[in-house]
């Protein structure tokens, strides 16, 4: 049997191995109800922007710092740390066996948010959001194959799941749907350093949190 690491797969590999179909969606409001931010949330968002910008001016920001400076604070502000949502870090995915090709895919999820009060039909917790992070010098598209591989197994137990790939500046949300074949929708890329896009970014995270 061939053992593959998810981090080494290309988008073409993912399409071939899992049969994913790609679609594009131009608006988050087709899928989510976005609420206005409070004054406190807007102030905190500006602080996150300023903190990250201070590091960006010095050069490339590592993957670990991207998570510490942007993703973790944004998830906290959106409510993704509060019960019934719980996050786990560096979670090993269940091995994915591709029977027709005698291939097994392994990997580790950067950040996974689950709903502790909601179990799926396979008696596992409902996956709310899967996050793959990259350093600030890497395009978010580079993390998409990993994200799709990690989220694939969740579609066996639930109809859909949200994913997010980020390098700290750009945020690519992906909406994955169960089906034959499975489908993923690429949403508009949001940018932390652009005020209007940053507000929409936090609105999207909040909306995913309360689904």
Long-range contacts (C-beta under 8 A, 24 or more apart in sequence): 1-102, 1-103, 1-104, 2-101, 2-102, 2-103, 2-104, 3-103, 3-104, 3-106, 4-103, 4-104, 4-105, 4-106, 5-105, 5-106, 5-107, 6-93, 6-105, 6-106, 6-107, 6-145, 6-146, 6-149, 6-150, 7-107, 7-146, 9-105, 9-145, 9-146, 9-149, 10-145, 11-141, 11-144, 11-145, 11-148, 13-145, 14-145, 14-148, 14-149, 17-98, 17-101, 17-103, 17-105, 18-148, 18-149, 18-152, 18-182, 19-181, 19-182, 20-148, 20-152, 20-181, 20-182, 20-183, 20-184, 21-181, 21-182, 21-183, 21-184, 22-183, 22-184, 22-186, 23-183, 23-184, 23-185, 23-186, 24-185, 24-186, 25-175, 25-185, 25-186, 25-187, 25-188, 26-188, 27-188, 28-173, 28-187, 28-188, 28-200, 28-203, 28-204, 28-207, 31-175, 31-185, 32-204, 32-207, 32-208, 32-211, 33-207, 34-200, 34-203, 34-204, 34-206, 34-207, 35-203, 35-206, 35-207, 36-203, 37-199, 37-202, 37-203, 41-77, 41-202, 42-199, 44-73, 44-77, 45-77, 45-198, 45-199, 45-202, 48-73, 48-74, 48-77, 48-192, 49-192, 49-193, 49-198, 52-168, 52-169, 52-192, 52-193, 53-193, 56-136, 56-168, 56-169, 60-135, 60-136, 60-137, 61-135, 61-136, 61-168, 62-135, 63-133, 63-134, 63-135, 65-168, 66-133, 66-134, 66-135, 66-136, 66-166, 66-167, 66-168, 67-110, 67-111, 67-133, 69-168, 70-166, 70-168, 70-192, 71-111, 71-131, 71-133, 71-166, 71-168, 74-201, 74-202, 74-205, 75-111, 75-113, 75-131, 75-205, 77-202, 77-205, 78-202, 78-205, 78-206, 78-208, 78-209, 79-206, 79-209, 79-210, 80-113, 80-128, 80-129, 80-205, 80-208, 80-209, 83-116, 83-117, 84-115, 84-116, 84-117, 84-118, 85-113, 85-114, 85-115, 85-116, 85-128, 85-209, 86-113, 86-114, 86-116, 87-111, 87-112, 87-113, 87-114, 88-112, 88-114, 93-149, 93-150, 93-153, 94-153, 96-149, 96-152, 96-153, 105-149, 107-146, 107-149, 107-150, 109-150, 120-157, 120-158, 121-157, 122-156, 122-157, 124-157, 126-158, 127-151, 127-154, 127-158, 127-161, 128-161, 128-162, 128-208, 128-209, 128-211, 129-161, 129-162, 129-163, 129-164, 129-205, 129-208, 130-154, 130-161, 130-162, 130-163, 130-164, 131-163, 131-164, 131-165, 131-166, 132-163, 132-164, 132-165, 132-166, 133-165, 133-166, 133-167, 133-168, 134-165, 134-166, 134-167, 135-167, 135-168, 136-167, 136-168, 136-169, 137-167, 138-167, 139-167, 139-170, 140-165, 140-166, 140-167, 140-170, 140-171, 140-172, 140-189, 141-165, 141-172, 143-167, 143-172, 144-172, 144-174, 147-174, 148-174, 148-176, 148-184, 151-176, 152-176, 152-182, 155-182, 162-208, 168-192, 169-193, 171-201, 173-204
